[in-house]
Each structure stands twice: as C-alpha cells, then as structure tokens.
Amino acid sequence: MAMGRIYLDWNATAPLSATARAAMLEAFELPGNASSVHGEGRAARAAVDRARRQVAQLVGAEPAHVTFVSGATEAANHVLTAEFRMGRAPLNVGRLYVSAIEHPAIREGGRFDPAQVTEVSVTRQGVIDLAALGSLLAGHDRNSGLPMLAVMLVNNETGIIQPVAEAAAIARLHGGLLVVDAVQAVGRIPVDINALDTDFLILSSHKIGGPKGVGALVARGEVLMPKPLVRGGGQEKGHRSGTENFHAIVGFGAAAEAASENIGERNAAIAVLRDRLEAGMRQAAPDVIVHGETVGRVANTCFFTLPGLKSETGQIAFDLEGIALSAGSACSSGKVGDSHVLTAMGHEPKLGALRISLGPDTADEDISRALAAFAKIAARRRLAGEAA
C-alpha cells in the first residue's frame, strides 16, 4: 500500500484546523449582513465582534483596534503609506525603512514611492543590524516627515526571531513609527503589541490554521491611523470599506483563540521534532548547512542548504518522495528563485536552500520519512558529484 503524502510546509500555509472549520460551518447558517440592523444582521455582527475579540486577545490588543482585511499583503499596503492622521490632524511620514529580509509585501514599500524606501542591512546571522538602523535614523531628514520602520518579528524563511523591542527603542529615539509583521510569530511565540512597543501589527489567518483570504491590521491605539486603502461603504470604522469576508473572519477568530492557548507546550513538542530532524540530516550529510541555528529561532522552522543541490531540484526530489516543503517563501506564484534573505545574510545569490516547517499535526513518523528522503537525496547528490 502506498504511503500518504507528508505536509511539511506550515510556514507557507497551515491546514485549516478543525476548530476553524467548525466555526465557519456555523457561520454559513447565518444569512445576515453584519452591517444590517435587523436581527439577522445583528447576529452576523455579533459573530464578527467575537472574532475581533479573539484576534485582539492573541496579541494583547484592544478589539476596537483590529481591522479585518483580505490578508497580510493588503494590511501591508494599507499601513505602509506616507499619509496618516493623528486624531483629526494630518500626519506625514517622510521615509520608510525596511530590513533587507522582509517579506516582499513589505519590501515593495506599499504606497510609498520607491525613492522613499531605504533598506536596513542585517548581520550574517540574519538579524537586523541595530547599529546600522541607528545610523540611518539618526540621518533621517525630519523636514520630510516622520520616519517609519517596518520589521518582521520572525523571518518566514529562516524562522529567526528579530530584536523588535530593541529596534522599537531606536525608532522611538528618533521619533519614528513602527510596523511589525507578526505573521510567522503568532502561535509560535508569545506576541504582545504593548511589550513590543509597536504602532501596528500585521497578521494572517491561514498561517495559524484559519482560512485563506483574511488577515488583520492591529493598531496599538485608535488615534494614529493610515489613510484608508479601500474606501466606499465605511465598514471597519471606515478603515477598510466593503462587506466583510464574514465566514473567513469567523474562522480566523476561532483559529486565533486556539493559537493563543498552550503556546509553550505545543512548540516545545515541535522543537523536539525539529531537533531530531536536524540531527538526522547532519548524520546523513555532515556538510549540510542549517541557516540561523546559532541565533534564536521559532521551534518549527528548518532552513537548510545541501551544498551542490539546487533549490528547485531539491524541492522536486522531496515532492516525488511524497513530501511537501518549500524553497524559501511561497509568496511569488510558485516561482523558485534566489533567496533575498540568504543574499542579505552575505551568502552567494545562487546558494540553494530548502525550508521544512512543522506544525501541531506533524508526527514522529513524518520526521522519519523526511529523513529517509533526505538521506536518499543526499546519496544521489554524492554519487553525482563523484561521477563528475
């Protein structure tokens, strides 16, 4: 009997959880529009409000400060803008500073002109260079407007945890605003918007077992808000118009509540599996490179290079063995290209790398099969090298 496939690409998207699925099935029975004032509409509004509380609780925010959007990319395009308001007064941001390892949705700069975007370097260990950040912000022209810093809490390729609180202190010293991409962090490490001292958090539902197509921009307060990206009907307090993606929002809320529970225990178990995976890989191929292993990482991510193996070749080889993993980020319509993260870390642009990311449903047997596949692929690489 053929063995089933193994899913080891949780950083790309997590399978829809039973909790989120059940909540969505209940929501499908509610016919009302959440903006309607009749009983059916009020029932739908109550379900959206509950989801808002669940998402807020995940990051220690106030429910009123959660704006539902179509996903993290829209959240980034919404908040990365030069035009803000502070209460009723306009507030201008003169320049956006982004770390060199950010997700493309951040690196593109949102609504900023490309000439207004400055990249902040990272160390060879894949951590934002705080000294370089301090120098850049010290040289910022305040006459152009305030500086804004956008930095991820956990890198989507390496799993490396970034020193966001320290970066926030530097940004505050120079009067800057801070936007934190917490997409890969929530559910894996505790995330608190106040402890991070950030103005905005970006979240995505499908990374934590919720449905695809919904996310949130979470503000620390309501006074400071960006100019709306989507205007029209005035939903979401006017921050994001358009009828809410009701069923997805309900599923997102249920997934957020589940993700906030037993984070330490859940990820300690995942760390045991990840450590076993990496130890087995080193035994099969002592020259394997595990990126970020010397600094703090989330428990579920292993981003590795097998010298001489191209990313696309390795991804296909694992797929043929029935194992789904990624060659870096899954954000570019299935394209496999050079990793801008590894390039920013000082590696050769053509250095291939593969990402294995685990989840709560990953089993010990999954790791055994992944190691068997890895050993087979490493052996073929070795034979190919000897033949050459």
C-alpha atoms as a printed R data frame, in Angstrom:
    type eleno elety resid chain resno       x      y       z
1   ATOM     1    CA   MET     A     1   0.000  0.000   0.000
2   ATOM     2    CA   ALA     A     2   1.347  3.413  -0.996
3   ATOM     3    CA   MET     A     3   2.064  5.763   1.889
4   ATOM     4    CA   GLY     A     4   0.228  9.068   2.025
5   ATOM     5    CA   ARG     A     5   1.862 12.404   1.489
6   ATOM     6    CA   ILE     A     6   3.506 14.369   4.289
7   ATOM     7    CA   TYR     A     7   2.936 18.097   4.655
8   ATOM     8    CA   LEU     A     8   5.984 19.990   5.960
9   ATOM     9    CA   ASP     A     9   5.205 23.469   4.627
10  ATOM    10    CA   TRP     A    10   3.325 25.069   7.518
11  ATOM    11    CA   ASN     A    11   5.075 28.429   7.064
12  ATOM    12    CA   ALA     A    12   3.529 28.706   3.603
13  ATOM    13    CA   THR     A    13   0.077 27.865   4.894
14  ATOM    14    CA   ALA     A    14  -1.272 25.793   7.743
15  ATOM    15    CA   PRO     A    15  -4.008 23.251   7.038
16  ATOM    16    CA   LEU     A    16  -7.434 24.500   8.048
17  ATOM    17    CA   SER     A    17  -7.926 23.479  11.668
18  ATOM    18    CA   ALA     A    18 -10.973 21.537  12.851
19  ATOM    19    CA   THR     A    19 -11.765 24.420  15.201
20  ATOM    20    CA   ALA     A    20 -11.813 26.991  12.403
21  ATOM    21    CA   ARG     A    21 -13.768 24.674  10.095
22  ATOM    22    CA   ALA     A    22 -16.455 24.079  12.727
23  ATOM    23    CA   ALA     A    23 -16.814 27.811  13.413
24  ATOM    24    CA   MET     A    24 -17.147 28.544   9.699
25  ATOM    25    CA   LEU     A    25 -19.789 25.867   9.207
26  ATOM    26    CA   GLU     A    26 -21.860 27.504  11.938
27  ATOM    27    CA   ALA     A    27 -21.333 30.897  10.308
28  ATOM    28    CA   PHE     A    28 -22.633 29.588   6.971
29  ATOM    29    CA   GLU     A    29 -26.014 29.206   8.663
30  ATOM    30    CA   LEU     A    30 -26.197 32.951   9.405
31  ATOM    31    CA   PRO     A    31 -27.704 34.772   6.401
32  ATOM    32    CA   GLY     A    32 -27.432 38.380   7.566
33  ATOM    33    CA   ASN     A    33 -25.083 41.158   6.515
34  ATOM    34    CA   ALA     A    34 -23.128 42.422   9.510
35  ATOM    35    CA   SER     A    35 -23.953 45.994   8.516
36  ATOM    36    CA   SER     A    36 -27.716 45.405   8.617
37  ATOM    37    CA   VAL     A    37 -29.727 46.457  11.656
38  ATOM    38    CA   HIS     A    38 -32.290 43.650  11.653
39  ATOM    39    CA   GLY     A    39 -31.978 40.524  13.796
40  ATOM    40    CA   GLU     A    40 -30.095 38.524  11.194
41  ATOM    41    CA   GLY     A    41 -27.665 41.374  10.678
42  ATOM    42    CA   ARG     A    42 -27.125 41.781  14.407
43  ATOM    43    CA   ALA     A    43 -26.365 38.062  14.706
44  ATOM    44    CA   ALA     A    44 -23.733 38.377  11.986
45  ATOM    45    CA   ARG     A    45 -22.302 41.476  13.662
46  ATOM    46    CA   ALA     A    46 -22.057 39.619  16.970
47  ATOM    47    CA   ALA     A    47 -20.068 36.854  15.262
48  ATOM    48    CA   VAL     A    48 -17.666 39.400  13.716
49  ATOM    49    CA   ASP     A    49 -17.276 41.165  17.058
50  ATOM    50    CA   ARG     A    50 -16.445 37.873  18.744
51  ATOM    51    CA   ALA     A    51 -13.780 37.169  16.116
52  ATOM    52    CA   ARG     A    52 -12.372 40.652  16.673
53  ATOM    53    CA   ARG     A    53 -12.032 39.926  20.394
54  ATOM    54    CA   GLN     A    54 -10.367 36.582  19.680
55  ATOM    55    CA   VAL     A    55  -7.795 38.130  17.326
56  ATOM    56    CA   ALA     A    56  -7.136 41.001  19.722
57  ATOM    57    CA   GLN     A    57  -6.529 38.582  22.585
58  ATOM    58    CA   LEU     A    58  -3.920 36.748  20.528
59  ATOM    59    CA   VAL     A    59  -1.682 39.846  20.529
60  ATOM    60    CA   GLY     A    60  -2.729 41.675  23.692
61  ATOM    61    CA   ALA     A    61  -4.599 44.407  21.823
62  ATOM    62    CA   GLU     A    62  -7.963 46.103  22.214
63  ATOM    63    CA   PRO     A    63 -10.702 44.628  19.994
64  ATOM    64    CA   ALA     A    64 -11.603 48.094  18.697
65  ATOM    65    CA   HIS     A    65  -8.095 48.373  17.278
66  ATOM    66    CA   VAL     A    66  -8.393 45.307  14.993
67  ATOM    67    CA   THR     A    67  -9.170 45.993  11.328
68  ATOM    68    CA   PHE     A    68 -10.021 42.952   9.216
69  ATOM    69    CA   VAL     A    69  -8.550 42.904   5.707
70  ATOM    70    CA   SER     A    70  -8.080 40.342   2.944
71  ATOM    71    CA   GLY     A    71  -4.670 39.219   4.217
72  ATOM    72    CA   ALA     A    72  -1.218 40.336   5.269
73  ATOM    73    CA   THR     A    73  -0.388 41.769   1.846
74  ATOM    74    CA   GLU     A    74  -3.363 44.110   1.971
75  ATOM    75    CA   ALA     A    75  -2.517 45.014   5.566
76  ATOM    76    CA   ALA     A    76   0.996 45.959   4.440
77  ATOM    77    CA   ASN     A    77  -0.288 48.058   1.556
78  ATOM    78    CA   HIS     A    78  -2.784 49.700   3.895
79  ATOM    79    CA   VAL     A    79  -0.350 50.726   6.617
80  ATOM    80    CA   LEU     A    80   2.759 51.459   4.552
81  ATOM    81    CA   THR     A    81   1.789 54.935   3.446
82  ATOM    82    CA   ALA     A    82   3.061 58.460   3.893
83  ATOM    83    CA   GLU     A    83  -0.425 59.724   4.781
84  ATOM    84    CA   PHE     A    84  -1.686 59.285   8.348
85  ATOM    85    CA   ARG     A    85  -3.918 61.150  10.705
86  ATOM    86    CA   MET     A    86  -3.312 61.844  14.358
87  ATOM    87    CA   GLY     A    87  -6.837 62.367  15.611
88  ATOM    88    CA   ARG     A    88  -8.208 64.756  13.013
89  ATOM    89    CA   ALA     A    89  -4.852 66.282  12.125
90  ATOM    90    CA   PRO     A    90  -2.891 65.032   9.103
91  ATOM    91    CA   LEU     A    91   0.460 63.406   9.798
92  ATOM    92    CA   ASN     A    92   3.119 62.889   7.161
93  ATOM    93    CA   VAL     A    93   5.710 60.122   7.020
94  ATOM    94    CA   GLY     A    94   8.769 61.100   5.028
95  ATOM    95    CA   ARG     A    95  10.602 57.795   4.576
96  ATOM    96    CA   LEU     A    96  10.100 54.071   5.074
97  ATOM    97    CA   TYR     A    97  12.945 51.941   6.427
98  ATOM    98    CA   VAL     A    98  12.645 48.179   5.882
99  ATOM    99    CA   SER     A    99  15.002 45.386   6.836
100 ATOM   100    CA   ALA     A   100  16.671 43.543   3.966
101 ATOM   101    CA   ILE     A   101  14.992 40.240   4.909
102 ATOM   102    CA   GLU     A   102  11.381 41.418   4.877
103 ATOM   103    CA   HIS     A   103   8.589 39.644   3.042
104 ATOM   104    CA   PRO     A   104   8.081 41.059  -0.496
105 ATOM   105    CA   ALA     A   105   4.792 42.636   0.626
106 ATOM   106    CA   ILE     A   106   6.871 44.862   2.927
107 ATOM   107    CA   ARG     A   107   9.946 45.270   0.734
108 ATOM   108    CA   GLU     A   108   7.772 46.653  -2.080
109 ATOM   109    CA   GLY     A   109   7.061 49.618   0.190
110 ATOM   110    CA   GLY     A   110   3.278 49.695  -0.003
111 ATOM   111    CA   ARG     A   111   2.087 53.123  -1.118
112 ATOM   112    CA   PHE     A   112   5.471 54.799  -0.677
113 ATOM   113    CA   ASP     A   113   7.317 55.952  -3.750
114 ATOM   114    CA   PRO     A   114  10.346 53.657  -4.286
115 ATOM   115    CA   ALA     A   115  12.610 56.668  -3.795
116 ATOM   116    CA   GLN     A   116  11.219 56.980  -0.260
117 ATOM   117    CA   VAL     A   117  12.202 53.442   0.782
118 ATOM   118    CA   THR     A   118  15.547 52.663   2.436
119 ATOM   119    CA   GLU     A   119  16.785 49.143   3.153
120 ATOM   120    CA   VAL     A   120  18.362 48.311   6.508
121 ATOM   121    CA   SER     A   121  21.090 45.665   6.424
122 ATOM   122    CA   VAL     A   122  21.158 42.501   8.509
123 ATOM   123    CA   THR     A   123  24.052 40.629  10.074
124 ATOM   124    CA   ARG     A   124  25.473 37.417   8.647
125 ATOM   125    CA   GLN     A   125  23.422 35.634  11.304
126 ATOM   126    CA   GLY     A   126  20.219 37.001   9.724
127 ATOM   127    CA   VAL     A   127  19.357 39.546  12.423
128 ATOM   128    CA   ILE     A   128  18.607 43.199  11.685
129 ATOM   129    CA   ASP     A   129  21.737 45.314  12.196
130 ATOM   130    CA   LEU     A   130  20.702 47.624  15.040
131 ATOM   131    CA   ALA     A   131  23.797 49.805  14.704
132 ATOM   132    CA   ALA     A   132  23.085 50.367  11.003
133 ATOM   133    CA   LEU     A   133  19.466 51.135  11.839
134 ATOM   134    CA   GLY     A   134  20.520 53.704  14.417
135 ATOM   135    CA   SER     A   135  22.825 55.425  11.926
136 ATOM   136    CA   LEU     A   136  20.140 55.566   9.242
137 ATOM   137    CA   LEU     A   137  17.502 57.003  11.550
138 ATOM   138    CA   ALA     A   138  19.980 59.498  13.002
139 ATOM   139    CA   GLY     A   139  20.455 60.823   9.480
140 ATOM   140    CA   HIS     A   140  16.748 60.985   8.679
141 ATOM   141    CA   ASP     A   141  15.521 64.344   7.383
142 ATOM   142    CA   ARG     A   142  12.733 65.265   9.807
143 ATOM   143    CA   ASN     A   143  11.669 68.088   7.483
144 ATOM   144    CA   SER     A   144  10.407 65.438   5.055
145 ATOM   145    CA   GLY     A   145   8.142 63.896   7.689
146 ATOM   146    CA   LEU     A   146   8.463 61.204  10.321
147 ATOM   147    CA   PRO     A   147  10.496 58.039   9.737
148 ATOM   148    CA   MET     A   148   8.690 54.693   9.645
149 ATOM   149    CA   LEU     A   149  10.372 51.363  10.332
150 ATOM   150    CA   ALA     A   150   8.904 48.055   9.129
151 ATOM   151    CA   VAL     A   151  10.454 44.881  10.520
152 ATOM   152    CA   MET     A   152   9.219 41.308  10.879
153 ATOM   153    CA   LEU     A   153   9.158 39.586  14.236
154 ATOM   154    CA   VAL     A   154  10.002 36.160  12.777
155 ATOM   155    CA   ASN     A   155  11.558 35.646   9.365
156 ATOM   156    CA   ASN     A   156   9.425 33.459   7.137
157 ATOM   157    CA   GLU     A   157  12.376 31.613   5.570
158 ATOM   158    CA   THR     A   158  14.859 31.121   8.417
159 ATOM   159    CA   GLY     A   159  12.498 31.309  11.399
160 ATOM   160    CA   ILE     A   160  14.941 33.720  13.077
161 ATOM   161    CA   ILE     A   161  13.384 35.907  15.773
162 ATOM   162    CA   GLN     A   162  14.223 39.566  15.259
163 ATOM   163    CA   PRO     A   163  15.072 42.012  18.103
164 ATOM   164    CA   VAL     A   164  11.922 44.041  17.587
165 ATOM   165    CA   ALA     A   165  11.806 45.597  21.052
166 ATOM   166    CA   GLU     A   166  15.369 46.879  20.606
167 ATOM   167    CA   ALA     A   167  14.551 48.184  17.122
168 ATOM   168    CA   ALA     A   168  11.474 49.880  18.570
169 ATOM   169    CA   ALA     A   169  13.618 51.698  21.128
170 ATOM   170    CA   ILE     A   170  15.804 53.048  18.333
171 ATOM   171    CA   ALA     A   171  12.787 54.089  16.283
172 ATOM   172    CA   ARG     A   172  11.270 55.901  19.274
173 ATOM   173    CA   LEU     A   173  14.547 57.689  19.956
174 ATOM   174    CA   HIS     A   174  14.242 59.270  16.535
175 ATOM   175    CA   GLY     A   175  10.504 59.900  16.667
176 ATOM   176    CA   GLY     A   176   9.642 57.088  14.292
177 ATOM   177    CA   LEU     A   177   6.621 54.884  13.752
178 ATOM   178    CA   LEU     A   178   6.931 51.095  13.858
179 ATOM   179    CA   VAL     A   179   5.124 48.425  11.837
180 ATOM   180    CA   VAL     A   180   5.756 44.781  12.764
181 ATOM   181    CA   ASP     A   181   4.956 41.819  10.528
182 ATOM   182    CA   ALA     A   182   3.956 39.173  13.073
183 ATOM   183    CA   VAL     A   183   2.598 36.697  10.510
184 ATOM   184    CA   GLN     A   184   5.105 33.925  11.317
185 ATOM   185    CA   ALA     A   185   5.284 34.714  15.032
186 ATOM   186    CA   VAL     A   186   1.748 34.372  16.398
187 ATOM   187    CA   GLY     A   187   1.037 30.915  17.736
188 ATOM   188    CA   ARG     A   188   4.759 30.125  17.881
189 ATOM   189    CA   ILE     A   189   5.986 32.656  20.407
190 ATOM   190    CA   PRO     A   190   4.053 34.986  22.722
191 ATOM   191    CA   VAL     A   191   3.233 38.248  20.939
192 ATOM   192    CA   ASP     A   192   2.091 41.371  22.775
193 ATOM   193    CA   ILE     A   193   1.657 44.624  20.903
194 ATOM   194    CA   ASN     A   194   2.415 46.679  24.009
195 ATOM   195    CA   ALA     A   195   5.508 44.736  25.062
196 ATOM   196    CA   LEU     A   196   6.889 45.118  21.528
197 ATOM   197    CA   ASP     A   197   6.158 48.864  21.663
198 ATOM   198    CA   THR     A   198   4.935 48.827  18.078
199 ATOM   199    CA   ASP     A   199   2.286 51.023  16.489
200 ATOM   200    CA   PHE     A   200   0.912 48.314  14.187
201 ATOM   201    CA   LEU     A   201   0.967 44.536  13.820
202 ATOM   202    CA   ILE     A   202   0.231 42.604  10.628
203 ATOM   203    CA   LEU     A   203  -1.466 39.199  10.976
204 ATOM   204    CA   SER     A   204  -2.586 36.469   8.576
205 ATOM   205    CA   SER     A   205  -5.278 33.863   9.222
206 ATOM   206    CA   HIS     A   206  -4.016 30.983   7.120
207 ATOM   207    CA   LYS     A   207  -0.663 30.801   8.905
208 ATOM   208    CA   ILE     A   208  -2.360 29.731  12.148
209 ATOM   209    CA   GLY     A   209  -4.935 27.251  10.880
210 ATOM   210    CA   GLY     A   210  -7.580 29.722   9.767
211 ATOM   211    CA   PRO     A   211  -8.939 30.152   6.237
212 ATOM   212    CA   LYS     A   212  -7.053 31.849   3.422
213 ATOM   213    CA   GLY     A   213  -8.080 35.290   2.254
214 ATOM   214    CA   VAL     A   214  -8.360 37.120   5.565
215 ATOM   215    CA   GLY     A   215  -5.949 38.892   7.883
216 ATOM   216    CA   ALA     A   216  -5.781 41.876  10.182
217 ATOM   217    CA   LEU     A   217  -4.029 45.150  10.778
218 ATOM   218    CA   VAL     A   218  -3.860 45.667  14.538
219 ATOM   219    CA   ALA     A   219  -3.195 49.141  15.905
220 ATOM   220    CA   ARG     A   220  -1.890 49.928  19.355
221 ATOM   221    CA   GLY     A   221  -4.318 52.835  19.585
222 ATOM   222    CA   GLU     A   222  -7.053 54.492  17.555
223 ATOM   223    CA   VAL     A   223  -5.668 57.995  17.365
224 ATOM   224    CA   LEU     A   224  -2.946 57.206  14.833
225 ATOM   225    CA   MET     A   225  -4.365 55.645  11.654
226 ATOM   226    CA   PRO     A   226  -3.275 55.441   7.994
227 ATOM   227    CA   LYS     A   227  -5.305 56.823   5.118
228 ATOM   228    CA   PRO     A   228  -7.713 54.068   4.017
229 ATOM   229    CA   LEU     A   229  -6.597 51.924   1.114
230 ATOM   230    CA   VAL     A   230 -10.109 50.643   0.314
231 ATOM   231    CA   ARG     A   231 -12.835 53.280   0.538
232 ATOM   232    CA   GLY     A   232 -16.557 53.203  -0.068
233 ATOM   233    CA   GLY     A   233 -19.078 51.789   2.361
234 ATOM   234    CA   GLY     A   234 -17.368 52.738   5.597
235 ATOM   235    CA   GLN     A   235 -17.102 49.267   7.116
236 ATOM   236    CA   GLU     A   236 -14.446 48.578   9.758
237 ATOM   237    CA   LYS     A   237 -14.957 52.084  11.161
238 ATOM   238    CA   GLY     A   238 -14.064 53.487   7.756
239 ATOM   239    CA   HIS     A   239 -10.585 51.978   7.835
240 ATOM   240    CA   ARG     A   240 -11.444 49.278   5.262
241 ATOM   241    CA   SER     A   241 -14.656 49.530   3.268
242 ATOM   242    CA   GLY     A   242 -16.500 46.630   1.656
243 ATOM   243    CA   THR     A   243 -18.730 43.889   3.001
244 ATOM   244    CA   GLU     A   244 -16.747 41.829   5.488
245 ATOM   245    CA   ASN     A   245 -15.493 38.380   4.475
246 ATOM   246    CA   PHE     A   246 -17.822 37.103   7.163
247 ATOM   247    CA   HIS     A   247 -17.251 33.345   7.189
248 ATOM   248    CA   ALA     A   248 -13.478 33.729   6.870
249 ATOM   249    CA   ILE     A   249 -13.383 36.279   9.692
250 ATOM   250    CA   VAL     A   250 -15.259 33.880  11.966
251 ATOM   251    CA   GLY     A   251 -12.800 31.105  11.093
252 ATOM   252    CA   PHE     A   252  -9.874 33.469  11.686
253 ATOM   253    CA   GLY     A   253 -11.197 34.300  15.137
254 ATOM   254    CA   ALA     A   254 -11.573 30.641  16.085
255 ATOM   255    CA   ALA     A   255  -8.053 29.878  14.846
256 ATOM   256    CA   ALA     A   256  -6.656 32.857  16.767
257 ATOM   257    CA   GLU     A   257  -8.227 31.679  20.004
258 ATOM   258    CA   ALA     A   258  -6.790 28.191  19.539
259 ATOM   259    CA   ALA     A   259  -3.355 29.597  18.619
260 ATOM   260    CA   SER     A   260  -3.204 31.622  21.832
261 ATOM   261    CA   GLU     A   261  -3.577 28.520  24.012
262 ATOM   262    CA   ASN     A   262  -0.676 26.390  25.308
263 ATOM   263    CA   ILE     A   263   1.902 28.081  23.073
264 ATOM   264    CA   GLY     A   264   4.888 26.946  25.147
265 ATOM   265    CA   GLU     A   265   3.804 23.319  25.496
266 ATOM   266    CA   ARG     A   266   2.785 22.989  21.866
267 ATOM   267    CA   ASN     A   267   6.005 24.413  20.494
268 ATOM   268    CA   ALA     A   268   8.237 22.527  22.916
269 ATOM   269    CA   ALA     A   269   6.911 19.320  21.356
270 ATOM   270    CA   ILE     A   270   7.526 20.707  17.865
271 ATOM   271    CA   ALA     A   271  11.086 21.709  18.843
272 ATOM   272    CA   VAL     A   272  11.847 18.083  19.769
273 ATOM   273    CA   LEU     A   273  10.825 17.010  16.270
274 ATOM   274    CA   ARG     A   274  12.784 19.818  14.603
275 ATOM   275    CA   ASP     A   275  15.929 18.978  16.610
276 ATOM   276    CA   ARG     A   276  15.615 15.303  15.705
277 ATOM   277    CA   LEU     A   277  15.228 16.279  12.047
278 ATOM   278    CA   GLU     A   278  18.347 18.435  12.032
279 ATOM   279    CA   ALA     A   279  20.434 15.863  13.909
280 ATOM   280    CA   GLY     A   280  19.425 13.197  11.398
281 ATOM   281    CA   MET     A   281  20.245 15.466   8.477
282 ATOM   282    CA   ARG     A   282  23.743 16.085   9.830
283 ATOM   283    CA   GLN     A   283  24.265 12.363  10.250
284 ATOM   284    CA   ALA     A   284  23.254 11.689   6.640
285 ATOM   285    CA   ALA     A   285  25.140 14.699   5.214
286 ATOM   286    CA   PRO     A   286  27.698 16.275   7.567
287 ATOM   287    CA   ASP     A   287  28.156 19.230   5.198
288 ATOM   288    CA   VAL     A   288  24.525 20.329   5.460
289 ATOM   289    CA   ILE     A   289  24.134 23.991   6.443
290 ATOM   290    CA   VAL     A   290  21.291 24.939   8.783
291 ATOM   291    CA   HIS     A   291  20.758 28.669   8.490
292 ATOM   292    CA   GLY     A   292  20.155 30.598  11.690
293 ATOM   293    CA   GLU     A   293  20.999 27.747  14.054
294 ATOM   294    CA   THR     A   294  23.299 29.954  16.162
295 ATOM   295    CA   VAL     A   295  20.618 32.540  16.980
296 ATOM   296    CA   GLY     A   296  17.088 32.392  18.325
297 ATOM   297    CA   ARG     A   297  14.591 30.693  16.018
298 ATOM   298    CA   VAL     A   298  10.992 29.630  16.314
299 ATOM   299    CA   ALA     A   299  10.690 25.924  17.049
300 ATOM   300    CA   ASN     A   300   9.084 24.789  13.820
301 ATOM   301    CA   THR     A   301  11.452 26.019  11.094
302 ATOM   302    CA   CYS     A   302  14.500 24.438   9.473
303 ATOM   303    CA   PHE     A   303  16.006 26.348   6.538
304 ATOM   304    CA   PHE     A   304  18.903 24.360   5.144
305 ATOM   305    CA   THR     A   305  21.370 24.109   2.278
306 ATOM   306    CA   LEU     A   306  22.740 20.864   0.918
307 ATOM   307    CA   PRO     A   307  25.815 22.048  -0.990
308 ATOM   308    CA   GLY     A   308  25.582 21.210  -4.671
309 ATOM   309    CA   LEU     A   309  21.803 20.764  -4.613
310 ATOM   310    CA   LYS     A   310  19.740 23.425  -6.369
311 ATOM   311    CA   SER     A   311  16.587 24.615  -4.632
312 ATOM   312    CA   GLU     A   312  14.228 23.597  -7.428
313 ATOM   313    CA   THR     A   313  15.925 20.206  -7.813
314 ATOM   314    CA   GLY     A   314  15.639 19.527  -4.090
315 ATOM   315    CA   GLN     A   315  12.020 20.631  -3.897
316 ATOM   316    CA   ILE     A   316  11.032 18.355  -6.780
317 ATOM   317    CA   ALA     A   317  13.006 15.456  -5.325
318 ATOM   318    CA   PHE     A   318  11.226 15.725  -1.982
319 ATOM   319    CA   ASP     A   319   7.887 16.108  -3.742
320 ATOM   320    CA   LEU     A   320   8.498 12.868  -5.649
321 ATOM   321    CA   GLU     A   321   9.104 11.222  -2.275
322 ATOM   322    CA   GLY     A   322   5.677 12.427  -1.178
323 ATOM   323    CA   ILE     A   323   6.906 15.299   0.980
324 ATOM   324    CA   ALA     A   324   5.759 18.899   0.590
325 ATOM   325    CA   LEU     A   325   8.269 21.577   1.572
326 ATOM   326    CA   SER     A   326   9.339 24.960   0.210
327 ATOM   327    CA   ALA     A   327  12.297 26.523  -1.491
328 ATOM   328    CA   GLY     A   328  12.080 29.653   0.656
329 ATOM   329    CA   SER     A   329   8.975 31.844   0.609
330 ATOM   330    CA   ALA     A   330   5.779 30.708  -1.110
331 ATOM   331    CA   CYS     A   331   4.748 34.250  -1.965
332 ATOM   332    CA   SER     A   332   5.723 34.521  -5.620
333 ATOM   333    CA   SER     A   333   3.155 32.466  -7.502
334 ATOM   334    CA   GLY     A   334   5.091 29.225  -7.185
335 ATOM   335    CA   LYS     A   335   8.342 30.658  -8.534
336 ATOM   336    CA   VAL     A   336  11.589 29.230  -7.213
337 ATOM   337    CA   GLY     A   337  14.318 31.841  -7.318
338 ATOM   338    CA   ASP     A   338  17.284 33.140  -5.385
339 ATOM   339    CA   SER     A   339  16.597 33.803  -1.707
340 ATOM   340    CA   HIS     A   340  16.880 37.512  -0.967
341 ATOM   341    CA   VAL     A   341  17.161 36.523   2.707
342 ATOM   342    CA   LEU     A   342  20.323 34.487   2.145
343 ATOM   343    CA   THR     A   343  21.730 37.215  -0.088
344 ATOM   344    CA   ALA     A   344  21.120 39.775   2.657
345 ATOM   345    CA   MET     A   345  22.944 37.456   5.079
346 ATOM   346    CA   GLY     A   346  26.026 37.622   2.852
347 ATOM   347    CA   HIS     A   347  25.705 34.290   1.052
348 ATOM   348    CA   GLU     A   348  26.133 33.777  -2.662
349 ATOM   349    CA   PRO     A   349  22.912 34.673  -4.523
350 ATOM   350    CA   LYS     A   350  22.805 31.244  -6.174
351 ATOM   351    CA   LEU     A   351  23.126 29.325  -2.915
352 ATOM   352    CA   GLY     A   352  20.200 26.904  -2.869
353 ATOM   353    CA   ALA     A   353  18.133 26.356   0.248
354 ATOM   354    CA   LEU     A   354  15.040 24.452   1.281
355 ATOM   355    CA   ARG     A   355  12.619 25.132   4.116
356 ATOM   356    CA   ILE     A   356  10.963 22.489   6.235
357 ATOM   357    CA   SER     A   357   8.321 23.909   8.547
358 ATOM   358    CA   LEU     A   358   6.423 21.806  11.055
359 ATOM   359    CA   GLY     A   359   3.061 22.204  12.733
360 ATOM   360    CA   PRO     A   360   0.971 20.828  15.590
361 ATOM   361    CA   ASP     A   361  -0.112 17.853  13.489
362 ATOM   362    CA   THR     A   362   3.414 16.838  12.485
363 ATOM   363    CA   ALA     A   363   4.165 13.333  13.786
364 ATOM   364    CA   ASP     A   364   7.343 11.489  14.649
365 ATOM   365    CA   GLU     A   365   6.737  9.189  11.674
366 ATOM   366    CA   ASP     A   366   6.683 12.239   9.404
367 ATOM   367    CA   ILE     A   367  10.193 13.114  10.549
368 ATOM   368    CA   SER     A   368  11.358  9.531   9.939
369 ATOM   369    CA   ARG     A   369  10.088  9.646   6.370
370 ATOM   370    CA   ALA     A   370  11.571 13.096   5.789
371 ATOM   371    CA   LEU     A   371  14.960 11.860   6.997
372 ATOM   372    CA   ALA     A   372  14.762  8.774   4.766
373 ATOM   373    CA   ALA     A   373  14.022 11.018   1.791
374 ATOM   374    CA   PHE     A   374  16.816 13.406   2.760
375 ATOM   375    CA   ALA     A   375  19.320 10.539   3.029
376 ATOM   376    CA   LYS     A   376  18.301  9.268  -0.423
377 ATOM   377    CA   ILE     A   377  18.616 12.718  -1.993
378 ATOM   378    CA   ALA     A   378  21.971 13.348  -0.263
379 ATOM   379    CA   ALA     A   379  23.282  9.992  -1.517
380 ATOM   380    CA   ARG     A   380  22.264 10.792  -5.092
381 ATOM   381    CA   ARG     A   381  23.970 14.173  -4.821
382 ATOM   382    CA   ARG     A   382  27.132 12.469  -3.558
383 ATOM   383    CA   LEU     A   383  27.122  9.926  -6.401
384 ATOM   384    CA   ALA     A   384  26.535 12.683  -8.960
385 ATOM   385    CA   GLY     A   385  29.489 14.586  -7.532
386 ATOM   386    CA   GLU     A   386  31.760 11.521  -7.697
387 ATOM   387    CA   ALA     A   387  30.691 10.837 -11.281
388 ATOM   388    CA   ALA     A   388  31.537 14.384 -12.268
